[in-house]
Amino acid sequence: MNEREYVTFKIGTQVFGASVSEIHDVFRPSNTTTVPLSAPEIAGVLNLRGRIVTAFDGRALLGLPPKEKDDGRTLAIGVERDGESFGLIIDEIGEVLRLDADSLEQNPVNLDPVWASVSRGVHRLDNRLLVIMDIDRMLSPPGGDEIAAAA
């Protein structure tokens, strides 16, 4: 059996997965500094172990409304893209799942187009749909190169 390992996390009420190899850290974003005139997808910049990291707001990238109130449990996953470190702000971290690669299905036709644009496909689990996120596409929204350069 050809298995793949995914780190699961929630943004809003949806459970997403990303390849274990793509996630370098899970951390609490603290002391995030907003960047004037930046796109709404950029939560700001922060210091992560001595490196200045651009933090992307996962909710904004997916077209979801912001959290009503900060419950102090906000997390971020640390990823690298083109030699740069980024943080993707999420709502909740889940578990590591080992799933059969052959059970990955194409995106359902009724999946939101924004979500479909950042999805590699889905795994149907017992009571939920696990959307497998393409981190590169998630951090490259339309105009994403300009967004990253502005940060």
C-alpha positions as CSV (number, residue, x, y, z in Angstrom):
1,M,0.0,0.0,0.0
2,N,1.3,3.4,-1.0
3,E,0.7,5.7,2.0
4,R,1.2,9.4,2.6
5,E,1.3,11.3,5.8
6,Y,-0.7,14.5,6.3
7,V,-0.8,17.0,9.1
8,T,-4.4,18.0,9.6
9,F,-5.6,21.4,10.6
10,K,-8.8,23.5,10.6
11,I,-9.5,26.8,9.1
12,G,-13.0,27.8,10.0
13,T,-14.9,24.6,10.3
14,Q,-13.1,22.8,7.4
15,V,-10.4,20.2,8.0
16,F,-7.5,20.5,5.7
17,G,-4.4,18.3,5.3
18,A,-0.9,19.1,4.1
19,S,2.0,16.8,3.5
20,V,4.1,16.3,6.6
21,S,7.2,17.2,4.5
22,E,5.7,20.7,3.8
23,I,5.2,21.6,7.5
24,H,8.3,22.7,9.3
25,D,6.8,24.2,12.5
26,V,3.6,24.7,14.4
27,F,3.7,27.8,16.6
28,R,1.6,30.5,18.2
29,P,2.0,33.7,16.3
30,S,2.8,36.5,18.8
31,N,3.7,40.1,18.3
32,T,2.6,40.2,14.7
33,T,3.4,43.5,13.2
34,T,0.9,44.7,10.6
35,V,2.3,45.9,7.3
36,P,0.8,49.2,6.1
37,L,-1.0,49.0,2.7
38,S,-0.6,45.2,2.5
39,A,-3.2,42.9,1.1
40,P,-5.8,41.6,3.5
41,E,-4.3,38.1,3.2
42,I,-1.2,39.3,4.9
43,A,-1.7,39.2,8.7
44,G,1.7,40.9,9.1
45,V,5.3,39.9,9.9
46,L,6.7,38.2,13.0
47,N,9.9,37.0,14.5
48,L,10.2,33.3,14.4
49,R,13.4,32.1,16.0
50,G,15.3,35.1,14.8
51,R,13.9,35.2,11.3
52,I,11.4,37.7,10.0
53,V,8.5,35.8,8.6
54,T,5.5,36.9,6.6
55,A,2.3,35.6,8.2
56,F,-0.6,34.8,5.9
57,D,-4.2,34.7,7.2
58,G,-5.7,31.4,6.2
59,R,-9.2,32.6,6.6
60,A,-8.7,35.6,4.3
61,L,-7.0,33.5,1.7
62,L,-10.0,31.2,1.6
63,G,-12.6,34.0,1.6
64,L,-13.8,33.2,5.1
65,P,-14.8,35.9,7.6
66,P,-12.3,36.8,10.3
67,K,-12.7,35.2,13.8
68,E,-15.3,37.1,15.8
69,K,-12.9,37.3,18.8
70,D,-9.4,36.2,19.4
71,D,-9.6,33.2,21.8
72,G,-5.8,33.1,22.3
73,R,-5.6,29.7,20.7
74,T,-4.7,30.9,17.2
75,L,-1.9,28.9,15.7
76,A,0.3,29.0,12.6
77,I,2.1,26.4,10.6
78,G,5.5,27.3,9.4
79,V,6.3,26.5,5.8
80,E,9.1,27.2,3.3
81,R,8.6,28.4,-0.2
82,D,11.5,29.3,-2.6
83,G,13.9,29.5,0.3
84,E,11.8,31.9,2.4
85,S,9.9,31.0,5.6
86,F,6.2,31.8,5.9
87,G,3.5,31.3,8.5
88,L,0.0,30.3,7.6
89,I,-2.4,31.3,10.4
90,I,-4.9,28.5,11.1
91,D,-7.6,28.0,13.7
92,E,-6.7,24.6,15.1
93,I,-4.0,21.9,14.6
94,G,-5.2,18.3,14.3
95,E,-3.4,15.0,14.0
96,V,-1.0,13.3,11.6
97,L,-2.9,10.9,9.4
98,R,-1.4,8.1,7.2
99,L,-3.7,7.6,4.2
100,D,-3.6,5.4,1.2
101,A,-2.4,7.6,-1.8
102,D,-4.9,5.7,-4.0
103,S,-7.9,7.0,-2.0
104,L,-7.1,10.6,-3.0
105,E,-10.0,11.8,-5.2
106,Q,-10.4,14.8,-7.5
107,N,-12.1,17.8,-6.1
108,P,-15.9,17.5,-6.0
109,V,-17.5,19.7,-8.6
110,N,-19.4,21.7,-5.9
111,L,-16.2,22.6,-4.0
112,D,-15.9,26.3,-3.7
113,P,-13.7,27.6,-6.6
114,V,-11.3,29.4,-4.3
115,W,-10.8,26.2,-2.2
116,A,-10.5,24.1,-5.3
117,S,-7.7,26.4,-6.6
118,V,-5.6,25.5,-3.5
119,S,-6.6,21.8,-3.3
120,R,-4.7,18.8,-4.6
121,G,-7.8,16.7,-4.0
122,V,-9.8,15.2,-1.2
123,H,-9.9,12.1,1.0
124,R,-13.3,10.9,2.2
125,L,-13.0,10.1,5.9
126,D,-15.7,8.5,8.1
127,N,-17.6,11.6,8.8
128,R,-15.8,14.4,7.0
129,L,-14.0,15.5,3.9
130,L,-10.3,16.1,4.2
131,V,-9.2,18.7,1.7
132,I,-5.5,18.3,0.8
133,M,-4.0,21.7,0.6
134,D,-1.4,22.7,-1.9
135,I,0.7,25.0,0.2
136,D,2.5,26.6,-2.8
137,R,-0.8,27.5,-4.4
138,M,-2.2,28.7,-1.0
139,L,0.7,31.1,-0.6
140,S,0.4,32.2,-4.3
141,P,-3.1,33.7,-4.6
142,P,-3.8,35.7,-7.7
143,G,-1.3,38.5,-7.4
144,G,0.5,36.5,-4.7
145,D,4.0,37.4,-5.9
146,E,3.2,41.0,-5.6
147,I,1.7,40.4,-2.2
148,A,4.8,38.6,-1.0
149,A,7.1,41.3,-2.4
150,A,5.1,44.0,-0.6
151,A,5.5,42.3,2.8
